Amino acid sequence: MEQTGQRVEPIPVIISTEGKVLQAPSGWLLSDDLQQAVLGFQHSGHLQKQLGKWQFFRLHDLSTLVLPDLVYFQRWTAFLQNLPQQSSEPEILEHTTLFLQDMGFAVLHQQTCEKSNLTLSPEVFCVPLDAHRVHCWTLQGEFWELLPELSSTVQQAVKRHHGFQRYLNALQYFQELQVAITDQLEWQDTLKLVLYYTREALQADAAVFFLWDEQDQMLELIDTIGHRTPTEYGFRISRDYGLAGEVLGPIKTHVVSVLDPADFDEQSRGFLLREGFVGYAGTPLSVKGHLLGILEIFHRSPLEPSGWSLSFFELLASHLAIALYQHRLIRDLKISNQQLIHTYDATLEGWVRALDLRDKETEGHSKRVMEGSLKLARKMGLSGQQLEHIRRGALLHDIGKLAIPDQILHKPGKLTTQEFDVVKQHPVWARAMLRDIEYLRNDLDIPYHHHEKWDGSGYPLGLKADEIPLSARIFSVVDVWDAMTSDRPYRKGLPEEDVLAYIQEQSGKHFDPQVVRFFIELVQES
């Protein structure tokens, strides 16, 4: 008859005055509670009595006939069948309240409170909800012997609901973490998410992350959540120290349900006692055999994690490890890329110095026009990669002159028409020299187009107005300014006022009027 939740057949049980079972269904066992109830009935002198879910009858030989209360069992069965359909803690408690009322109890009051604030009295029935909370009903009724089993059943239902809710939350946390990694957040931001999700999903009081320093062979405390006392970030320990050593020795998750402070050194013991930590779990972070750190959680109560929660803990740690590993790969790639850029730039400057050595008349010209072009471009609102393309293009603007024969490049007198036609080919040669270099492919506008003119009378393509790339229009003004104001072996540089007047006069002819306006403002400011 002790078959909760199942249909109970009214097969009688007969118990002698000595407590011996004279008749019962096959396999039936007399529970201690029922045995005590039978003894109480036998000593009461009643001929018939109902106690909770049982009905007792005194037979002529003074033995006791025990029958189940079918009404009670029908209601109990209906309660159990409907209990799993309640989708929240409030619904479970409301379903329990209705069952109590159905069993004849008057519910005078009910509330959820902290265990520490609980005051018990005979008319109060309570069900634990978790480690800290209980829900209590103040009742009036007769069948109090029904309530212990009801309390256990409701407690298990609430526990299952909480576990399922934590599982759903964990799935949501995992999805959000996937999005964060996909969005390529900085690994420190991913770390904060992992610490938060770990604490919430595993109902931990605190979470800690130590980063492994491969060079120094030490663990460094990077971030925490949930500590009561100030955290000493940057604190370093060896990989075999304390609890971390239990994780990183075998490189596997380690769980301690109840920590004994006496097992630790003075420093760790003081930390555990200050924080009130009782339970611990730690798991290593590693990718492709490379140790990256350790993720730890602490509880201020005994830790008894479920199988799925430990798996989720390890899953979060693995995703943090992936984010950290990707960060290091990207960092190393950026360093390598920067070193490569420095190498390319050094090569470009070497080409420019070679050109200066060959053409003494324009020594230093490339560097000056590069600096001037960048200033003008910034004033016009250009930034980022646009400035980089101008910087490299300005440095290389005359690189095509390396293909001009010395007798033409160094001719002291006036060039013939044929010789000038050769000189006018240096933008074409510059493009031919640079276009197959991937790194410089976007830097060709100035070397190829800096001799184009606003009115279309320039070379090599005869482009006009906005057909000319902006960087080349900016550079051409600065190039003419530097060429006319600089000293040459055969003449002194012209006064800046005269050169500025010439540039203004060439606005709309040689030069872009808008670029000229910004250039004049720049000269006046300086």
BELLIN-V919077 format. One record per residue. RES is the residue in one small letter. PSI is psi in degrees with one decimal (999 if undefined). NEAR is the number of other C-alpha atoms within 10 Angstrom. D_LAST is the distance of its C-alpha to the last C-alpha in whole Angstrom. Layout:
# BELLIN-V919077
res=RES psi=PSI near=NEAR d_last=D_LAST
res=RES psi=PSI near=NEAR d_last=D_LAST
This chain:
# BELLIN-V919077
res=m psi=-17.5 near=22 d_last=102
res=e psi=63.6 near=12 d_last=99
res=q psi=73.9 near=8 d_last=97
res=t psi=134.3 near=12 d_last=94
res=g psi=-7.0 near=15 d_last=93
res=q psi=160.7 near=13 d_last=96
res=r psi=132.1 near=13 d_last=99
res=v psi=120.7 near=17 d_last=102
res=e psi=142.6 near=11 d_last=105
res=p psi=48.7 near=13 d_last=108
res=i psi=125.7 near=13 d_last=110
res=p psi=149.6 near=15 d_last=112
res=v psi=132.0 near=19 d_last=111
res=i psi=128.8 near=21 d_last=114
res=i psi=130.8 near=21 d_last=114
res=s psi=170.5 near=18 d_last=117
res=t psi=-18.8 near=15 d_last=117
res=e psi=1.8 near=8 d_last=117
res=g psi=12.6 near=16 d_last=113
res=k psi=137.1 near=12 d_last=114
res=v psi=113.7 near=17 d_last=113
res=l psi=-31.5 near=12 d_last=116
res=q psi=136.7 near=14 d_last=114
res=a psi=159.4 near=16 d_last=111
res=p psi=156.1 near=12 d_last=109
res=s psi=131.2 near=6 d_last=108
res=g psi=3.0 near=6 d_last=106
res=w psi=139.9 near=13 d_last=105
res=l psi=141.2 near=11 d_last=104
res=l psi=116.0 near=15 d_last=105
res=s psi=158.1 near=11 d_last=102
res=d psi=-42.3 near=9 d_last=102
res=d psi=-44.2 near=9 d_last=101
res=l psi=-37.7 near=14 d_last=104
res=q psi=-41.6 near=15 d_last=106
res=q psi=-38.8 near=12 d_last=106
res=a psi=-39.4 near=16 d_last=106
res=v psi=-45.4 near=25 d_last=109
res=l psi=-40.7 near=16 d_last=111
res=g psi=-39.4 near=11 d_last=109
res=f psi=-42.6 near=20 d_last=111
res=q psi=-32.8 near=20 d_last=114
res=h psi=-10.5 near=9 d_last=115
res=s psi=-24.4 near=10 d_last=114
res=g psi=-2.9 near=10 d_last=117
res=h psi=150.1 near=11 d_last=116
res=l psi=-26.0 near=14 d_last=117
res=q psi=142.2 near=13 d_last=114
res=k psi=146.5 near=13 d_last=110
res=q psi=128.1 near=15 d_last=107
res=l psi=103.7 near=18 d_last=104
res=g psi=-120.0 near=17 d_last=101
res=k psi=6.3 near=16 d_last=101
res=w psi=148.7 near=18 d_last=104
res=q psi=133.1 near=17 d_last=108
res=f psi=138.7 near=23 d_last=111
res=f psi=133.7 near=20 d_last=114
res=r psi=125.3 near=18 d_last=117
res=l psi=170.9 near=13 d_last=120
res=h psi=-28.8 near=8 d_last=124
res=d psi=14.9 near=8 d_last=124
res=l psi=1.8 near=14 d_last=121
res=s psi=168.6 near=20 d_last=118
res=t psi=129.1 near=27 d_last=115
res=l psi=126.2 near=19 d_last=114
res=v psi=124.7 near=22 d_last=110
res=l psi=145.6 near=20 d_last=108
res=p psi=147.3 near=22 d_last=105
res=d psi=104.4 near=17 d_last=104
res=l psi=-34.2 near=16 d_last=103
res=v psi=-45.1 near=11 d_last=101
res=y psi=-47.5 near=16 d_last=99
res=f psi=-32.6 near=18 d_last=98
res=q psi=-42.5 near=15 d_last=97
res=r psi=-40.0 near=15 d_last=95
res=w psi=-42.5 near=20 d_last=93
res=t psi=-42.8 near=17 d_last=93
res=a psi=-38.8 near=13 d_last=91
res=f psi=-46.0 near=16 d_last=89
res=l psi=-37.2 near=18 d_last=88
res=q psi=-35.0 near=11 d_last=88
res=n psi=-18.4 near=11 d_last=85
res=l psi=-44.3 near=19 d_last=83
res=p psi=-16.8 near=14 d_last=81
res=q psi=-9.7 near=11 d_last=80
res=q psi=122.1 near=16 d_last=78
res=s psi=7.0 near=12 d_last=74
res=s psi=164.4 near=14 d_last=73
res=e psi=-46.1 near=15 d_last=74
res=p psi=-37.1 near=11 d_last=75
res=e psi=-38.2 near=14 d_last=77
res=i psi=-43.3 near=20 d_last=79
res=l psi=-37.6 near=23 d_last=80
res=e psi=-40.0 near=13 d_last=81
res=h psi=-38.4 near=17 d_last=83
res=t psi=-40.8 near=17 d_last=85
res=t psi=-44.4 near=17 d_last=85
res=l psi=-37.6 near=13 d_last=87
res=f psi=-42.8 near=17 d_last=89
res=l psi=-44.4 near=20 d_last=90
res=q psi=-36.4 near=14 d_last=91
res=d psi=-29.0 near=13 d_last=93
res=m psi=9.6 near=18 d_last=95
res=g psi=5.2 near=13 d_last=96
res=f psi=141.9 near=18 d_last=93
res=a psi=121.1 near=15 d_last=92
res=v psi=107.4 near=16 d_last=88
res=l psi=-32.0 near=11 d_last=88
res=h psi=152.1 near=10 d_last=84
res=q psi=149.6 near=16 d_last=82
res=q psi=156.6 near=10 d_last=78
res=t psi=131.5 near=16 d_last=76
res=c psi=168.7 near=15 d_last=75
res=e psi=144.7 near=14 d_last=74
res=k psi=-34.8 near=15 d_last=77
res=s psi=-21.8 near=9 d_last=76
res=n psi=8.4 near=9 d_last=77
res=l psi=130.3 near=14 d_last=80
res=t psi=112.6 near=7 d_last=83
res=l psi=148.3 near=10 d_last=86
res=s psi=161.6 near=8 d_last=89
res=p psi=-29.7 near=8 d_last=93
res=e psi=8.1 near=12 d_last=92
res=v psi=130.1 near=16 d_last=88
res=f psi=126.2 near=18 d_last=87
res=c psi=148.0 near=19 d_last=84
res=v psi=122.0 near=22 d_last=82
res=p psi=134.3 near=21 d_last=79
res=l psi=-35.8 near=22 d_last=76
res=d psi=-162.7 near=14 d_last=74
res=a psi=-19.2 near=9 d_last=74
res=h psi=-19.4 near=10 d_last=73
res=r psi=151.5 near=16 d_last=74
res=v psi=155.4 near=19 d_last=78
res=h psi=130.0 near=19 d_last=79
res=c psi=140.9 near=19 d_last=82
res=w psi=133.3 near=19 d_last=85
res=t psi=119.3 near=17 d_last=87
res=l psi=157.2 near=20 d_last=90
res=q psi=127.2 near=15 d_last=94
res=g psi=-174.2 near=13 d_last=96
res=e psi=-34.6 near=12 d_last=99
res=f psi=60.9 near=15 d_last=98
res=w psi=-22.3 near=15 d_last=96
res=e psi=-11.5 near=13 d_last=97
res=l psi=-21.6 near=15 d_last=95
res=l psi=-33.5 near=15 d_last=92
res=p psi=-45.2 near=12 d_last=91
res=e psi=-37.5 near=11 d_last=91
res=l psi=-42.3 near=18 d_last=89
res=s psi=-46.6 near=16 d_last=86
res=s psi=-41.4 near=12 d_last=86
res=t psi=-45.2 near=15 d_last=86
res=v psi=-39.5 near=20 d_last=83
res=q psi=-42.8 near=21 d_last=81
res=q psi=-37.8 near=15 d_last=81
res=a psi=-43.1 near=20 d_last=80
res=v psi=-41.9 near=25 d_last=77
res=k psi=-43.6 near=16 d_last=76
res=r psi=-41.4 near=13 d_last=76
res=h psi=-45.8 near=18 d_last=74
res=h psi=-41.5 near=16 d_last=71
res=g psi=-43.5 near=16 d_last=71
res=f psi=-39.3 near=12 d_last=71
res=q psi=-39.8 near=15 d_last=68
res=r psi=-37.4 near=17 d_last=66
res=y psi=-44.3 near=17 d_last=67
res=l psi=-42.3 near=13 d_last=65
res=n psi=-39.8 near=15 d_last=62
res=a psi=-40.7 near=22 d_last=62
res=l psi=-40.5 near=14 d_last=62
res=q psi=-43.3 near=14 d_last=59
res=y psi=-43.0 near=20 d_last=57
res=f psi=-41.9 near=18 d_last=58
res=q psi=-43.3 near=11 d_last=56
res=e psi=-37.6 near=14 d_last=53
res=l psi=-39.3 near=20 d_last=52
res=q psi=-43.1 near=15 d_last=53
res=v psi=-42.4 near=12 d_last=50
res=a psi=-43.1 near=17 d_last=48
res=i psi=-39.8 near=18 d_last=48
res=t psi=-37.0 near=10 d_last=48
res=d psi=0.8 near=9 d_last=45
res=q psi=48.5 near=14 d_last=43
res=l psi=155.5 near=14 d_last=43
res=e psi=146.0 near=14 d_last=42
res=w psi=-26.9 near=20 d_last=45
res=q psi=-37.2 near=15 d_last=44
res=d psi=-40.4 near=13 d_last=44
res=t psi=-38.4 near=20 d_last=48
res=l psi=-44.7 near=26 d_last=49
res=k psi=-39.8 near=16 d_last=49
res=l psi=-44.4 near=18 d_last=51
res=v psi=-43.6 near=23 d_last=53
res=l psi=-43.4 near=24 d_last=54
res=y psi=-48.4 near=18 d_last=54
res=y psi=-38.2 near=24 d_last=57
res=t psi=-46.9 near=29 d_last=59
res=r psi=-42.8 near=22 d_last=59
res=e psi=-48.1 near=17 d_last=60
res=a psi=-36.0 near=21 d_last=62
res=l psi=7.3 near=22 d_last=64
res=q psi=39.2 near=16 d_last=65
res=a psi=159.5 near=22 d_last=63
res=d psi=-26.9 near=21 d_last=62
res=a psi=153.7 near=23 d_last=59
res=a psi=145.5 near=25 d_last=57
res=v psi=143.3 near=21 d_last=56
res=f psi=126.7 near=25 d_last=54
res=f psi=134.5 near=25 d_last=53
res=l psi=134.3 near=20 d_last=51
res=w psi=124.8 near=24 d_last=52
res=d psi=102.9 near=15 d_last=50
res=e psi=-37.5 near=12 d_last=52
res=q psi=-46.9 near=6 d_last=50
res=d psi=-6.0 near=8 d_last=52
res=q psi=47.1 near=11 d_last=55
res=m psi=155.8 near=18 d_last=54
res=l psi=132.6 near=24 d_last=54
res=e psi=129.0 near=20 d_last=51
res=l psi=118.4 near=20 d_last=51
res=i psi=-44.6 near=19 d_last=49
res=d psi=153.0 near=18 d_last=50
res=t psi=166.6 near=21 d_last=53
res=i psi=134.3 near=17 d_last=54
res=g psi=4.2 near=16 d_last=57
res=h psi=146.2 near=16 d_last=57
res=r psi=-33.5 near=11 d_last=58
res=t psi=158.8 near=9 d_last=57
res=p psi=142.7 near=6 d_last=53
res=t psi=133.2 near=13 d_last=52
res=e psi=82.5 near=11 d_last=51
res=y psi=143.5 near=12 d_last=49
res=g psi=-5.5 near=13 d_last=48
res=f psi=134.2 near=12 d_last=52
res=r psi=140.5 near=16 d_last=53
res=i psi=160.5 near=17 d_last=57
res=s psi=162.0 near=15 d_last=59
res=r psi=-15.1 near=20 d_last=60
res=d psi=14.0 near=14 d_last=63
res=y psi=129.0 near=15 d_last=63
res=g psi=-137.2 near=14 d_last=65
res=l psi=-34.8 near=19 d_last=65
res=a psi=-36.9 near=24 d_last=62
res=g psi=-31.4 near=15 d_last=65
res=e psi=-24.3 near=18 d_last=67
res=v psi=-47.6 near=23 d_last=65
res=l psi=-12.8 near=21 d_last=63
res=g psi=-61.9 near=13 d_last=66
res=p psi=-4.4 near=10 d_last=68
res=i psi=59.3 near=16 d_last=64
res=k psi=162.8 near=14 d_last=66
res=t psi=137.8 near=19 d_last=66
res=h psi=131.9 near=19 d_last=68
res=v psi=134.1 near=21 d_last=69
res=v psi=113.0 near=16 d_last=71
res=s psi=-44.0 near=15 d_last=73
res=v psi=116.4 near=16 d_last=73
res=l psi=139.8 near=19 d_last=72
res=d psi=107.5 near=14 d_last=74
res=p psi=-26.7 near=16 d_last=71
res=a psi=-17.3 near=9 d_last=74
res=d psi=-4.3 near=10 d_last=73
res=f psi=163.3 near=14 d_last=69
res=d psi=174.0 near=11 d_last=68
res=e psi=-42.1 near=10 d_last=67
res=q psi=-48.8 near=8 d_last=63
res=s psi=-38.3 near=16 d_last=64
res=r psi=-44.1 near=15 d_last=67
res=g psi=-39.5 near=13 d_last=65
res=f psi=-47.1 near=13 d_last=63
res=l psi=-41.1 near=17 d_last=65
res=l psi=-39.5 near=12 d_last=67
res=r psi=-41.9 near=12 d_last=64
res=e psi=-19.0 near=17 d_last=63
res=g psi=27.1 near=16 d_last=67
res=f psi=137.1 near=22 d_last=66
res=v psi=-45.7 near=19 d_last=70
res=g psi=153.3 near=22 d_last=69
res=y psi=145.3 near=24 d_last=67
res=a psi=139.4 near=24 d_last=65
res=g psi=146.9 near=27 d_last=63
res=t psi=142.3 near=26 d_last=62
res=p psi=154.2 near=26 d_last=60
res=l psi=120.1 near=29 d_last=57
res=s psi=148.0 near=20 d_last=57
res=v psi=125.2 near=14 d_last=56
res=k psi=40.1 near=6 d_last=58
res=g psi=-0.2 near=7 d_last=59
res=h psi=119.5 near=12 d_last=56
res=l psi=130.9 near=18 d_last=56
res=l psi=-22.7 near=20 d_last=53
res=g psi=-164.9 near=27 d_last=54
res=i psi=135.8 near=26 d_last=57
res=l psi=129.2 near=29 d_last=57
res=e psi=150.2 near=27 d_last=60
res=i psi=149.5 near=27 d_last=61
res=f psi=144.3 near=27 d_last=63
res=h psi=146.9 near=24 d_last=66
res=r psi=21.4 near=16 d_last=67
res=s psi=164.9 near=17 d_last=71
res=p psi=139.8 near=15 d_last=73
res=l psi=120.9 near=21 d_last=71
res=e psi=74.4 near=16 d_last=73
res=p psi=146.9 near=16 d_last=71
res=s psi=166.3 near=11 d_last=72
res=g psi=-43.5 near=9 d_last=72
res=w psi=-33.7 near=13 d_last=69
res=s psi=-36.9 near=19 d_last=67
res=l psi=-39.8 near=19 d_last=67
res=s psi=-39.5 near=13 d_last=66
res=f psi=-39.0 near=20 d_last=63
res=f psi=-48.1 near=26 d_last=62
res=e psi=-34.6 near=20 d_last=62
res=l psi=-44.2 near=15 d_last=61
res=l psi=-42.6 near=26 d_last=58
res=a psi=-39.9 near=26 d_last=57
res=s psi=-36.5 near=18 d_last=57
res=h psi=-34.6 near=20 d_last=54
res=l psi=-40.0 near=27 d_last=52
res=a psi=-41.5 near=24 d_last=53
res=i psi=-43.9 near=18 d_last=52
res=a psi=-42.4 near=23 d_last=49
res=l psi=-41.4 near=23 d_last=48
res=y psi=-42.8 near=20 d_last=49
res=q psi=-40.6 near=16 d_last=47
res=h psi=-43.5 near=17 d_last=44
res=r psi=-37.8 near=13 d_last=44
res=l psi=-45.2 near=12 d_last=45
res=i psi=-41.3 near=12 d_last=41
res=r psi=-47.0 near=12 d_last=40
res=d psi=-36.2 near=12 d_last=41
res=l psi=-40.4 near=12 d_last=40
res=k psi=-41.1 near=12 d_last=37
res=i psi=-45.4 near=12 d_last=37
res=s psi=-40.9 near=12 d_last=38
res=n psi=-39.8 near=12 d_last=36
res=q psi=-40.0 near=12 d_last=33
res=q psi=-38.6 near=12 d_last=35
res=l psi=-40.6 near=12 d_last=35
res=i psi=-43.8 near=13 d_last=32
res=h psi=-38.9 near=12 d_last=31
res=t psi=-44.6 near=12 d_last=33
res=y psi=-46.2 near=14 d_last=32
res=d psi=-38.4 near=14 d_last=28
res=a psi=-36.6 near=12 d_last=30
res=t psi=-42.6 near=12 d_last=32
res=l psi=-45.2 near=17 d_last=29
res=e psi=-32.3 near=17 d_last=27
res=g psi=-41.3 near=12 d_last=30
res=w psi=-43.4 near=16 d_last=30
res=v psi=-41.0 near=22 d_last=27
res=r psi=-37.0 near=17 d_last=28
res=a psi=-40.0 near=14 d_last=31
res=l psi=-40.5 near=21 d_last=29
res=d psi=-40.2 near=17 d_last=27
res=l psi=-31.1 near=13 d_last=30
res=r psi=-35.2 near=16 d_last=32
res=d psi=83.5 near=15 d_last=29
res=k psi=-27.4 near=12 d_last=28
res=e psi=-29.2 near=15 d_last=26
res=t psi=22.7 near=17 d_last=24
res=e psi=129.3 near=17 d_last=24
res=g psi=-8.1 near=14 d_last=21
res=h psi=-44.2 near=18 d_last=19
res=s psi=-41.7 near=24 d_last=20
res=k psi=-39.6 near=17 d_last=18
res=r psi=-44.7 near=15 d_last=15
res=v psi=-28.3 near=24 d_last=16
res=m psi=-47.7 near=21 d_last=17
res=e psi=-41.6 near=16 d_last=14
res=g psi=-38.5 near=22 d_last=12
res=s psi=-38.9 near=26 d_last=14
res=l psi=-41.5 near=24 d_last=15
res=k psi=-45.0 near=16 d_last=11
res=l psi=-39.8 near=23 d_last=12
res=a psi=-42.0 near=22 d_last=15
res=r psi=-40.4 near=13 d_last=14
res=k psi=-30.2 near=14 d_last=12
res=m psi=3.0 near=14 d_last=16
res=g psi=7.9 near=7 d_last=18
res=l psi=152.7 near=15 d_last=19
res=s psi=176.2 near=12 d_last=21
res=g psi=-131.3 near=8 d_last=23
res=q psi=-27.1 near=10 d_last=25
res=q psi=-42.3 near=15 d_last=23
res=l psi=-36.6 near=17 d_last=20
res=e psi=-41.3 near=14 d_last=23
res=h psi=-38.9 near=20 d_last=24
res=i psi=-41.1 near=28 d_last=21
res=r psi=-49.1 near=21 d_last=21
res=r psi=-39.1 near=20 d_last=24
res=g psi=-39.7 near=26 d_last=24
res=a psi=-41.7 near=32 d_last=21
res=l psi=-36.0 near=26 d_last=23
res=l psi=12.3 near=26 d_last=26
res=h psi=-32.2 near=30 d_last=25
res=d psi=19.0 near=22 d_last=27
res=i psi=-25.8 near=24 d_last=30
res=g psi=-17.4 near=23 d_last=32
res=k psi=-14.4 near=21 d_last=32
res=l psi=-21.3 near=17 d_last=34
res=a psi=-6.3 near=15 d_last=37
res=i psi=130.4 near=17 d_last=36
res=p psi=147.2 near=13 d_last=39
res=d psi=-37.7 near=12 d_last=38
res=q psi=-24.1 near=9 d_last=39
res=i psi=-47.0 near=16 d_last=37
res=l psi=-36.9 near=18 d_last=34
res=h psi=12.7 near=13 d_last=34
res=k psi=124.8 near=11 d_last=36
res=p psi=-29.2 near=9 d_last=35
res=g psi=-169.3 near=7 d_last=36
res=k psi=141.2 near=9 d_last=35
res=l psi=146.1 near=14 d_last=36
res=t psi=170.0 near=10 d_last=39
res=t psi=-41.8 near=9 d_last=40
res=q psi=-39.9 near=9 d_last=41
res=e psi=-39.1 near=16 d_last=39
res=f psi=-34.5 near=13 d_last=36
res=d psi=-35.6 near=11 d_last=38
res=v psi=-45.5 near=17 d_last=38
res=v psi=-39.7 near=18 d_last=34
res=k psi=-9.0 near=18 d_last=33
res=q psi=-5.8 near=17 d_last=35
res=h psi=-29.8 near=22 d_last=33
res=p psi=-36.9 near=25 d_last=31
res=v psi=-41.7 near=16 d_last=35
res=w psi=-35.2 near=19 d_last=36
res=a psi=-46.1 near=22 d_last=33
res=r psi=-41.7 near=21 d_last=34
res=a psi=-35.0 near=14 d_last=37
res=m psi=-31.9 near=13 d_last=36
res=l psi=-20.8 near=20 d_last=34
res=r psi=-23.8 near=14 d_last=36
res=d psi=1.7 near=10 d_last=39
res=i psi=108.4 near=10 d_last=37
res=e psi=-41.9 near=9 d_last=37
res=y psi=-28.5 near=11 d_last=34
res=l psi=5.0 near=16 d_last=32
res=r psi=-32.8 near=13 d_last=33
res=n psi=7.5 near=18 d_last=31
res=d psi=13.8 near=25 d_last=28
res=l psi=-14.1 near=25 d_last=29
res=d psi=-45.2 near=23 d_last=27
res=i psi=-51.3 near=32 d_last=25
res=p psi=-34.4 near=26 d_last=27
res=y psi=-28.5 near=28 d_last=30
res=h psi=8.4 near=27 d_last=28
res=h psi=-8.4 near=27 d_last=24
res=h psi=6.9 near=25 d_last=26
res=e psi=152.7 near=26 d_last=27
res=k psi=151.8 near=24 d_last=26
res=w psi=-35.7 near=23 d_last=26
res=d psi=3.3 near=17 d_last=29
res=g psi=6.8 near=16 d_last=31
res=s psi=5.6 near=15 d_last=31
res=g psi=-168.0 near=17 d_last=30
res=y psi=160.6 near=17 d_last=32
res=p psi=-13.4 near=16 d_last=33
res=l psi=-10.9 near=14 d_last=35
res=g psi=32.3 near=16 d_last=33
res=l psi=156.0 near=19 d_last=32
res=k psi=153.8 near=19 d_last=30
res=a psi=-130.8 near=19 d_last=28
res=d psi=-4.7 near=10 d_last=28
res=e psi=-25.1 near=11 d_last=30
res=i psi=128.6 near=22 d_last=28
res=p psi=143.1 near=17 d_last=26
res=l psi=-41.8 near=18 d_last=23
res=s psi=-37.3 near=25 d_last=22
res=a psi=-35.3 near=26 d_last=23
res=r psi=-39.2 near=28 d_last=21
res=i psi=-47.5 near=26 d_last=18
res=f psi=-38.8 near=29 d_last=18
res=s psi=-35.8 near=25 d_last=19
res=v psi=-47.9 near=24 d_last=16
res=v psi=-37.2 near=23 d_last=14
res=d psi=-46.0 near=22 d_last=17
res=v psi=-42.5 near=15 d_last=18
res=w psi=-48.2 near=19 d_last=14
res=d psi=-40.3 near=21 d_last=15
res=a psi=-38.8 near=16 d_last=19
res=m psi=-28.2 near=19 d_last=18
res=t psi=-12.1 near=17 d_last=15
res=s psi=148.3 near=17 d_last=17
res=d psi=140.7 near=14 d_last=20
res=r psi=160.5 near=14 d_last=24
res=p psi=-29.0 near=8 d_last=27
res=y psi=-1.5 near=8 d_last=28
res=r psi=159.4 near=9 d_last=25
res=k psi=156.2 near=11 d_last=22
res=g psi=146.7 near=14 d_last=19
res=l psi=154.4 near=15 d_last=18
res=p psi=144.2 near=11 d_last=15
res=e psi=-34.6 near=15 d_last=12
res=e psi=-41.6 near=10 d_last=13
res=d psi=-41.5 near=12 d_last=17
res=v psi=-39.7 near=18 d_last=15
res=l psi=-38.5 near=18 d_last=13
res=a psi=-38.2 near=11 d_last=17
res=y psi=-44.0 near=14 d_last=19
res=i psi=-41.0 near=22 d_last=17
res=q psi=-39.3 near=18 d_last=17
res=e psi=-29.8 near=13 d_last=21
res=q psi=0.9 near=18 d_last=22
res=s psi=127.4 near=18 d_last=21
res=g psi=-9.4 near=16 d_last=24
res=k psi=-76.2 near=17 d_last=26
res=h psi=-38.4 near=23 d_last=24
res=f psi=155.6 near=23 d_last=21
res=d psi=120.9 near=23 d_last=21
res=p psi=-38.4 near=18 d_last=20
res=q psi=-40.8 near=13 d_last=19
res=v psi=-40.0 near=19 d_last=17
res=v psi=-42.9 near=23 d_last=15
res=r psi=-46.2 near=12 d_last=15
res=f psi=-36.8 near=16 d_last=12
res=f psi=-42.4 near=25 d_last=11
res=i psi=-42.4 near=16 d_last=10
res=e psi=-39.7 near=12 d_last=9
res=l psi=-43.8 near=14 d_last=6
res=v psi=-42.7 near=11 d_last=5
res=q psi=-34.9 near=8 d_last=5
res=e psi=-32.5 near=7 d_last=4
res=s psi=999 near=6 d_last=0
